[in-house]
Amino acid sequence: MKTLVAVDPGASGGLAIRDCGGSIWLQPMPDSLPALVGLLRTYKTADAELWIEEVPKFTGKNIPSSTTAVLFQNVGRVEGAAVALGYSLHRVPPKVWQEPLGLGGRKSVDTQAAWKRKLRGKAEELYPTLDITLATADAVLVLHYVLGGGR
């Protein structure tokens, strides 16, 4: 079984890691590049894959530029670390992993906070034994997609 790492690179994002033994580990986004590299190095196997949520080039008028800056900084850190460590890198747009879940899209709720809670609720429904947080919910759902949920 190969290691699969799913990443929500958001400012409050996280990682969901299915190790080569089949266990799933959740981790909020590390706050530094050395911490990220250390984490990815821990789980690296010969055929490891890293799947990162593709981010839009325009994040919207209601999202502060500071949040956008952290988002894109995290994308660069994750992708750079993954390639340097020898992970097979894959990008998946939000619509691709979200559509099979039947959540109705971001516009199905009033606020970003409500959307994040909806995603966490779906992740908890699919993986009731995991300690899922708002930081790790998207990554869990990306991992679910990678494992065949909707593909």
Buried (B, 14 or more C-beta within 10 A) or exposed (E): EEBBBBBBBBBBBBBBBBBBEEEBBBBBBBEEBEEBBEBBEEBBEEEBBBBBBBBEEEBEEEBEEEEBEBBBEBBEBBBBBBEEBEBEBBBBEBEBBBBBBEBEEBEEBEEEEEBBBBBBEBBBEBBEEBEBBBBBBBBBBBBBBBBEBBE
